[in-house]
């Protein structure tokens, strides 16, 4: 029983390897690699900018909250 299970297990992995070998490969042209690099760079830059905006907004909200607490008022709601 264990042998049959092991055999089918190996067969499944052999089928997966064969499917991976037959799968169409990504183009490896210089233009494609450059485009992919630029897309990655742009995504990273957008992520960094979004994090910076979020940090500035949080700082602004905390500053407003602190000022409101110092003046004895409740937090302002927008």
Biopython code that builds the backbone (N, CA, C, O; Angstrom):
import numpy as np
from Bio.PDB.StructureBuilder import StructureBuilder

atoms = [
    (1, "UNK", "N", (0.824, -1.191, 0.000)),
    (1, "UNK", "CA", (0.000, 0.000, 0.000)),
    (1, "UNK", "C", (0.869, 1.257, 0.000)),
    (1, "UNK", "O", (0.573, 2.210, -0.721)),
    (2, "UNK", "N", (1.908, 1.272, 0.777)),
    (2, "UNK", "CA", (2.801, 2.419, 0.841)),
    (2, "UNK", "C", (3.532, 2.605, -0.480)),
    (2, "UNK", "O", (3.758, 3.733, -0.916)),
    (3, "UNK", "N", (3.901, 1.498, -1.117)),
    (3, "UNK", "CA", (4.615, 1.572, -2.389)),
    (3, "UNK", "C", (3.742, 2.210, -3.464)),
    (3, "UNK", "O", (4.216, 3.044, -4.235)),
    (4, "UNK", "N", (2.479, 1.824, -3.519)),
    (4, "UNK", "CA", (1.553, 2.397, -4.500)),
    (4, "UNK", "C", (1.377, 3.889, -4.288)),
    (4, "UNK", "O", (1.318, 4.659, -5.246)),
    (5, "UNK", "N", (1.295, 4.291, -3.031)),
    (5, "UNK", "CA", (1.157, 5.717, -2.708)),
    (5, "UNK", "C", (2.397, 6.483, -3.133)),
    (5, "UNK", "O", (2.296, 7.569, -3.703)),
    (6, "UNK", "N", (3.567, 5.921, -2.859)),
    (6, "UNK", "CA", (4.814, 6.582, -3.226)),
    (6, "UNK", "C", (4.932, 6.694, -4.745)),
    (6, "UNK", "O", (5.408, 7.703, -5.265)),
    (7, "UNK", "N", (4.501, 5.663, -5.444)),
    (7, "UNK", "CA", (4.583, 5.680, -6.900)),
    (7, "UNK", "C", (3.699, 6.786, -7.472)),
    (7, "UNK", "O", (4.135, 7.554, -8.330)),
    (8, "UNK", "N", (2.456, 6.865, -6.996)),
    (8, "UNK", "CA", (1.558, 7.893, -7.525)),
    (8, "UNK", "C", (2.071, 9.285, -7.157)),
    (8, "UNK", "O", (1.913, 10.235, -7.924)),
    (9, "UNK", "N", (2.678, 9.396, -5.994)),
    (9, "UNK", "CA", (3.253, 10.662, -5.547)),
    (9, "UNK", "C", (4.364, 11.102, -6.502)),
    (9, "UNK", "O", (4.415, 12.260, -6.917)),
    (10, "UNK", "N", (5.246, 10.172, -6.842)),
    (10, "UNK", "CA", (6.333, 10.475, -7.783)),
    (10, "UNK", "C", (5.777, 10.815, -9.159)),
    (10, "UNK", "O", (6.300, 11.700, -9.837)),
    (11, "UNK", "N", (4.731, 10.126, -9.574)),
    (11, "UNK", "CA", (4.123, 10.386, -10.879)),
    (11, "UNK", "C", (3.569, 11.803, -10.940)),
    (11, "UNK", "O", (3.716, 12.492, -11.949)),
    (12, "UNK", "N", (2.932, 12.232, -9.858)),
    (12, "UNK", "CA", (2.385, 13.591, -9.815)),
    (12, "UNK", "C", (3.503, 14.605, -9.975)),
    (12, "UNK", "O", (3.377, 15.554, -10.749)),
    (13, "UNK", "N", (4.603, 14.410, -9.244)),
    (13, "UNK", "CA", (5.708, 15.357, -9.356)),
    (13, "UNK", "C", (6.352, 15.315, -10.738)),
    (13, "UNK", "O", (6.792, 16.347, -11.244)),
    (14, "UNK", "N", (6.414, 14.141, -11.351)),
    (14, "UNK", "CA", (6.956, 14.038, -12.705)),
    (14, "UNK", "C", (6.062, 14.808, -13.678)),
    (14, "UNK", "O", (6.553, 15.501, -14.570)),
    (15, "UNK", "N", (4.749, 14.681, -13.498)),
    (15, "UNK", "CA", (3.809, 15.425, -14.353)),
    (15, "UNK", "C", (3.972, 16.926, -14.174)),
    (15, "UNK", "O", (3.935, 17.678, -15.148)),
    (16, "UNK", "N", (4.152, 17.366, -12.932)),
    (16, "UNK", "CA", (4.342, 18.803, -12.670)),
    (16, "UNK", "C", (5.638, 19.314, -13.301)),
    (16, "UNK", "O", (5.672, 20.406, -13.869)),
    (17, "UNK", "N", (6.700, 18.517, -13.197)),
    (17, "UNK", "CA", (7.977, 18.916, -13.812)),
    (17, "UNK", "C", (7.838, 19.014, -15.327)),
    (17, "UNK", "O", (8.352, 19.947, -15.944)),
    (18, "UNK", "N", (7.147, 18.053, -15.920)),
    (18, "UNK", "CA", (6.943, 18.055, -17.366)),
    (18, "UNK", "C", (6.131, 19.289, -17.783)),
    (18, "UNK", "O", (6.449, 19.936, -18.780)),
    (19, "UNK", "N", (5.090, 19.610, -17.022)),
    (19, "UNK", "CA", (4.267, 20.782, -17.327)),
    (19, "UNK", "C", (5.101, 22.057, -17.212)),
    (19, "UNK", "O", (4.942, 22.977, -18.014)),
    (20, "UNK", "N", (5.982, 22.113, -16.224)),
    (20, "UNK", "CA", (6.830, 23.293, -16.050)),
    (20, "UNK", "C", (7.809, 23.437, -17.208)),
    (20, "UNK", "O", (8.110, 24.551, -17.637)),
    (21, "UNK", "N", (8.306, 22.309, -17.715)),
    (21, "UNK", "CA", (9.249, 22.365, -18.832)),
    (21, "UNK", "C", (8.542, 22.802, -20.116)),
    (21, "UNK", "O", (9.141, 23.478, -20.953)),
    (22, "UNK", "N", (7.283, 22.424, -20.273)),
    (22, "UNK", "CA", (6.545, 22.770, -21.486)),
    (22, "UNK", "C", (5.989, 24.191, -21.459)),
    (22, "UNK", "O", (5.636, 24.748, -22.498)),
    (23, "UNK", "N", (5.914, 24.779, -20.245)),
    (23, "UNK", "CA", (5.327, 26.110, -20.103)),
    (23, "UNK", "C", (6.138, 27.126, -20.915)),
    (23, "UNK", "O", (7.364, 27.054, -20.988)),
    (24, "UNK", "N", (5.433, 28.050, -21.504)),
    (24, "UNK", "CA", (6.083, 29.061, -22.320)),
    (24, "UNK", "C", (6.953, 29.954, -21.444)),
    (24, "UNK", "O", (6.516, 30.417, -20.390)),
    (25, "UNK", "N", (8.149, 30.186, -21.872)),
    (25, "UNK", "CA", (9.096, 30.997, -21.112)),
    (25, "UNK", "C", (8.846, 32.479, -21.378)),
    (25, "UNK", "O", (8.315, 32.868, -22.418)),
    (26, "UNK", "N", (9.253, 33.301, -20.389)),
    (26, "UNK", "CA", (9.161, 34.750, -20.589)),
    (26, "UNK", "C", (10.203, 35.163, -21.620)),
    (26, "UNK", "O", (11.281, 34.572, -21.679)),
    (27, "UNK", "N", (9.897, 36.157, -22.423)),
    (27, "UNK", "CA", (10.906, 36.637, -23.370)),
    (27, "UNK", "C", (12.106, 37.199, -22.610)),
    (27, "UNK", "O", (11.946, 37.820, -21.560)),
    (28, "UNK", "N", (13.271, 36.986, -23.130)),
    (28, "UNK", "CA", (14.463, 37.430, -22.412)),
    (28, "UNK", "C", (15.177, 38.549, -23.156)),
    (28, "UNK", "O", (16.380, 38.746, -22.982)),
    (29, "UNK", "N", (14.454, 39.266, -23.966)),
    (29, "UNK", "CA", (15.092, 40.338, -24.710)),
    (29, "UNK", "C", (15.497, 41.472, -23.786)),
    (29, "UNK", "O", (14.942, 41.633, -22.698)),
    (30, "UNK", "N", (16.449, 42.237, -24.223)),
    (30, "UNK", "CA", (16.941, 43.366, -23.425)),
    (30, "UNK", "C", (15.826, 44.388, -23.198)),
    (30, "UNK", "O", (15.718, 44.959, -22.113)),
    (31, "UNK", "N", (15.012, 44.614, -24.200)),
    (31, "UNK", "CA", (13.922, 45.582, -24.079)),
    (31, "UNK", "C", (12.912, 45.126, -23.033)),
    (31, "UNK", "O", (12.408, 45.934, -22.254)),
    (32, "UNK", "N", (12.620, 43.835, -23.019)),
    (32, "UNK", "CA", (11.668, 43.299, -22.047)),
    (32, "UNK", "C", (12.223, 43.453, -20.634)),
    (32, "UNK", "O", (11.510, 43.884, -19.728)),
    (33, "UNK", "N", (13.491, 43.103, -20.447)),
    (33, "UNK", "CA", (14.106, 43.228, -19.126)),
    (33, "UNK", "C", (14.139, 44.682, -18.676)),
    (33, "UNK", "O", (13.898, 44.979, -17.505)),
    (34, "UNK", "N", (14.435, 45.584, -19.599)),
    (34, "UNK", "CA", (14.474, 47.010, -19.276)),
    (34, "UNK", "C", (13.084, 47.501, -18.875)),
    (34, "UNK", "O", (12.942, 48.260, -17.917)),
    (35, "UNK", "N", (12.066, 47.068, -19.609)),
    (35, "UNK", "CA", (10.694, 47.467, -19.306)),
    (35, "UNK", "C", (10.281, 46.957, -17.927)),
    (35, "UNK", "O", (9.673, 47.683, -17.141)),
    (36, "UNK", "N", (10.615, 45.716, -17.648)),
    (36, "UNK", "CA", (10.280, 45.135, -16.342)),
    (36, "UNK", "C", (10.997, 45.879, -15.220)),
    (36, "UNK", "O", (10.415, 46.129, -14.164)),
    (37, "UNK", "N", (12.266, 46.231, -15.452)),
    (37, "UNK", "CA", (13.036, 46.984, -14.464)),
    (37, "UNK", "C", (12.388, 48.345, -14.211)),
    (37, "UNK", "O", (12.253, 48.770, -13.064)),
    (38, "UNK", "N", (11.987, 49.028, -15.296)),
    (38, "UNK", "CA", (11.370, 50.345, -15.149)),
    (38, "UNK", "C", (10.036, 50.254, -14.413)),
    (38, "UNK", "O", (9.716, 51.115, -13.594)),
    (39, "UNK", "N", (9.253, 49.206, -14.707)),
    (39, "UNK", "CA", (7.986, 49.015, -14.005)),
    (39, "UNK", "C", (8.212, 48.790, -12.506)),
    (39, "UNK", "O", (7.477, 49.315, -11.669)),
    (40, "UNK", "N", (9.234, 48.007, -12.187)),
    (40, "UNK", "CA", (9.564, 47.744, -10.788)),
    (40, "UNK", "C", (10.017, 49.026, -10.107)),
    (40, "UNK", "O", (9.615, 49.316, -8.980)),
    (41, "UNK", "N", (10.862, 49.798, -10.803)),
    (41, "UNK", "CA", (11.330, 51.075, -10.254)),
    (41, "UNK", "C", (10.167, 52.017, -9.993)),
    (41, "UNK", "O", (10.100, 52.656, -8.943)),
    (42, "UNK", "N", (9.253, 52.101, -10.950)),
    (42, "UNK", "CA", (8.100, 53.001, -10.814)),
    (42, "UNK", "C", (7.221, 52.572, -9.642)),
    (42, "UNK", "O", (6.769, 53.411, -8.863)),
    (43, "UNK", "N", (6.981, 51.277, -9.517)),
    (43, "UNK", "CA", (6.154, 50.770, -8.421)),
    (43, "UNK", "C", (6.816, 51.061, -7.077)),
    (43, "UNK", "O", (6.140, 51.443, -6.122)),
    (44, "UNK", "N", (8.126, 50.882, -7.001)),
    (44, "UNK", "CA", (8.836, 51.161, -5.756)),
    (44, "UNK", "C", (8.758, 52.645, -5.411)),
    (44, "UNK", "O", (8.533, 53.009, -4.256)),
    (45, "UNK", "N", (8.943, 53.490, -6.407)),
    (45, "UNK", "CA", (8.886, 54.936, -6.190)),
    (45, "UNK", "C", (7.483, 55.354, -5.719)),
    (45, "UNK", "O", (7.354, 56.164, -4.801)),
    (46, "UNK", "N", (6.450, 54.809, -6.338)),
    (46, "UNK", "CA", (5.074, 55.131, -5.942)),
    (46, "UNK", "C", (4.793, 54.669, -4.516)),
    (46, "UNK", "O", (4.111, 55.361, -3.759)),
    (47, "UNK", "N", (5.316, 53.507, -4.152)),
    (47, "UNK", "CA", (5.124, 52.998, -2.796)),
    (47, "UNK", "C", (5.801, 53.909, -1.777)),
    (47, "UNK", "O", (5.220, 54.234, -0.742)),
    (48, "UNK", "N", (7.016, 54.313, -2.072)),
    (48, "UNK", "CA", (7.752, 55.200, -1.165)),
    (48, "UNK", "C", (7.022, 56.529, -1.016)),
    (48, "UNK", "O", (6.890, 57.049, 0.092)),
    (49, "UNK", "N", (6.549, 57.081, -2.135)),
    (49, "UNK", "CA", (5.828, 58.355, -2.081)),
    (49, "UNK", "C", (4.542, 58.223, -1.270)),
    (49, "UNK", "O", (4.199, 59.126, -0.507)),
    (50, "UNK", "N", (3.830, 57.113, -1.426)),
    (50, "UNK", "CA", (2.589, 56.895, -0.671)),
    (50, "UNK", "C", (2.885, 56.796, 0.823)),
    (50, "UNK", "O", (2.143, 57.339, 1.642)),
    (51, "UNK", "N", (3.963, 56.106, 1.178)),
    (51, "UNK", "CA", (4.340, 55.994, 2.590)),
    (51, "UNK", "C", (4.704, 57.359, 3.157)),
    (51, "UNK", "O", (4.344, 57.672, 4.292)),
    (52, "UNK", "N", (5.417, 58.180, 2.376)),
    (52, "UNK", "CA", (5.787, 59.522, 2.836)),
    (52, "UNK", "C", (4.545, 60.393, 3.026)),
    (52, "UNK", "O", (4.451, 61.137, 4.002)),
    (53, "UNK", "N", (3.587, 60.300, 2.089)),
    (53, "UNK", "CA", (2.340, 61.069, 2.226)),
    (53, "UNK", "C", (1.588, 60.650, 3.487)),
    (53, "UNK", "O", (1.090, 61.492, 4.234)),
    (54, "UNK", "N", (1.514, 59.349, 3.710)),
    (54, "UNK", "CA", (0.811, 58.838, 4.891)),
    (54, "UNK", "C", (1.495, 59.320, 6.162)),
    (54, "UNK", "O", (0.822, 59.692, 7.124)),
    (55, "UNK", "N", (2.816, 59.316, 6.177)),
    (55, "UNK", "CA", (3.564, 59.781, 7.343)),
    (55, "UNK", "C", (3.310, 61.260, 7.599)),
    (55, "UNK", "O", (3.127, 61.678, 8.742)),
    (56, "UNK", "N", (3.299, 62.063, 6.509)),
    (56, "UNK", "CA", (3.039, 63.503, 6.662)),
    (56, "UNK", "C", (1.628, 63.752, 7.187)),
    (56, "UNK", "O", (1.425, 64.605, 8.051)),
    (57, "UNK", "N", (0.648, 63.002, 6.663)),
    (57, "UNK", "CA", (-0.737, 63.147, 7.128)),
    (57, "UNK", "C", (-0.858, 62.785, 8.605)),
    (57, "UNK", "O", (-1.534, 63.473, 9.368)),
    (58, "UNK", "N", (-0.199, 61.703, 8.998)),
    (58, "UNK", "CA", (-0.254, 61.277, 10.398)),
    (58, "UNK", "C", (0.375, 62.342, 11.290)),
    (58, "UNK", "O", (-0.169, 62.669, 12.345)),
    (59, "UNK", "N", (1.509, 62.882, 10.875)),
    (59, "UNK", "CA", (2.178, 63.932, 11.642)),
    (59, "UNK", "C", (1.279, 65.151, 11.762)),
    (59, "UNK", "O", (1.180, 65.756, 12.830)),
    (60, "UNK", "N", (0.622, 65.511, 10.665)),
    (60, "UNK", "CA", (-0.278, 66.660, 10.664)),
    (60, "UNK", "C", (-1.445, 66.441, 11.626)),
    (60, "UNK", "O", (-1.800, 67.334, 12.395)),
    (61, "UNK", "N", (-2.045, 65.236, 11.576)),
    (61, "UNK", "CA", (-3.169, 64.941, 12.472)),
    (61, "UNK", "C", (-2.738, 64.968, 13.933)),
    (61, "UNK", "O", (-3.452, 65.503, 14.781)),
    (62, "UNK", "N", (-1.568, 64.392, 14.233)),
    (62, "UNK", "CA", (-1.077, 64.387, 15.603)),
    (62, "UNK", "C", (-0.797, 65.801, 16.102)),
    (62, "UNK", "O", (-1.069, 66.133, 17.256)),
    (63, "UNK", "N", (-0.249, 66.626, 15.217)),
    (63, "UNK", "CA", (0.032, 68.016, 15.579)),
    (63, "UNK", "C", (-1.270, 68.759, 15.877)),
    (63, "UNK", "O", (-1.356, 69.500, 16.857)),
    (64, "UNK", "N", (-2.283, 68.560, 15.030)),
    (64, "UNK", "CA", (-3.586, 69.196, 15.257)),
    (64, "UNK", "C", (-4.202, 68.719, 16.569)),
    (64, "UNK", "O", (-4.775, 69.513, 17.316)),
    (65, "UNK", "N", (-4.082, 67.429, 16.846)),
    (65, "UNK", "CA", (-4.625, 66.865, 18.079)),
    (65, "UNK", "C", (-3.919, 67.461, 19.291)),
    (65, "UNK", "O", (-4.568, 67.836, 20.269)),
    (66, "UNK", "N", (-2.597, 67.550, 19.230)),
    (66, "UNK", "CA", (-1.821, 68.124, 20.327)),
    (66, "UNK", "C", (-2.210, 69.580, 20.579)),
    (66, "UNK", "O", (-2.380, 69.999, 21.724)),
    (67, "UNK", "N", (-2.347, 70.340, 19.497)),
    (67, "UNK", "CA", (-2.723, 71.752, 19.636)),
    (67, "UNK", "C", (-4.115, 71.876, 20.240)),
    (67, "UNK", "O", (-4.362, 72.745, 21.076)),
    (68, "UNK", "N", (-5.031, 70.994, 19.809)),
    (68, "UNK", "CA", (-6.388, 71.037, 20.341)),
    (68, "UNK", "C", (-6.397, 70.691, 21.827)),
    (68, "UNK", "O", (-7.138, 71.298, 22.602)),
    (69, "UNK", "N", (-5.580, 69.722, 22.226)),
    (69, "UNK", "CA", (-5.521, 69.337, 23.639)),
    (69, "UNK", "C", (-4.891, 70.448, 24.480)),
    (69, "UNK", "O", (-5.316, 70.684, 25.611)),
    (70, "UNK", "N", (-3.884, 71.129, 23.939)),
    (70, "UNK", "CA", (-3.223, 72.205, 24.671)),
    (70, "UNK", "C", (-4.167, 73.393, 24.878)),
    (70, "UNK", "O", (-4.130, 74.059, 25.913)),
    (71, "UNK", "N", (-5.003, 73.642, 23.886)),
    (71, "UNK", "CA", (-5.912, 74.773, 24.006)),
    (71, "UNK", "C", (-7.180, 74.405, 24.781)),
    (71, "UNK", "O", (-8.044, 75.257, 24.992)),
    (72, "UNK", "N", (-7.296, 73.142, 25.207)),
    (72, "UNK", "CA", (-8.423, 72.718, 26.015)),
    (72, "UNK", "C", (-9.644, 72.335, 25.220)),
    (72, "UNK", "O", (-10.722, 72.164, 25.790)),
    (73, "UNK", "N", (-9.506, 72.198, 23.937)),
    (73, "UNK", "CA", (-10.636, 71.808, 23.082)),
    (73, "UNK", "C", (-10.530, 70.320, 22.767)),
    (73, "UNK", "O", (-9.498, 69.687, 22.991)),
    (74, "UNK", "N", (-11.605, 69.792, 22.251)),
    (74, "UNK", "CA", (-11.600, 68.413, 21.782)),
    (74, "UNK", "C", (-10.955, 68.338, 20.410)),
    (74, "UNK", "O", (-10.721, 69.373, 19.786)),
    (75, "UNK", "N", (-10.664, 67.143, 19.929)),
    (75, "UNK", "CA", (-10.062, 67.013, 18.586)),
    (75, "UNK", "C", (-11.033, 67.476, 17.497)),
    (75, "UNK", "O", (-12.240, 67.250, 17.582)),
    (76, "UNK", "N", (-10.491, 68.113, 16.497)),
    (76, "UNK", "CA", (-11.319, 68.588, 15.389)),
    (76, "UNK", "C", (-11.623, 67.420, 14.466)),
    (76, "UNK", "O", (-10.763, 66.576, 14.214)),
    (77, "UNK", "N", (-12.824, 67.377, 13.973)),
    (77, "UNK", "CA", (-13.238, 66.301, 13.058)),
    (77, "UNK", "C", (-13.514, 66.900, 11.696)),
    (77, "UNK", "O", (-14.195, 67.918, 11.572)),
    (78, "UNK", "N", (-12.976, 66.254, 10.676)),
    (78, "UNK", "CA", (-13.170, 66.772, 9.312)),
    (78, "UNK", "C", (-14.165, 65.923, 8.591)),
    (78, "UNK", "O", (-14.473, 66.186, 7.429)),
]
sb = StructureBuilder()
sb.init_structure("model")
sb.init_model(0)
sb.init_chain("A")
sb.init_seg("    ")
for serial, (resi, resn, name, xyz) in enumerate(atoms, 1):
    if name == "N":
        sb.init_residue(resn, " ", resi, " ")
    sb.init_atom(name, np.array(xyz, "f"), 0.0, 1.0, " ", f" {name:<3s}", serial, name[0])
structure = sb.get_structure()
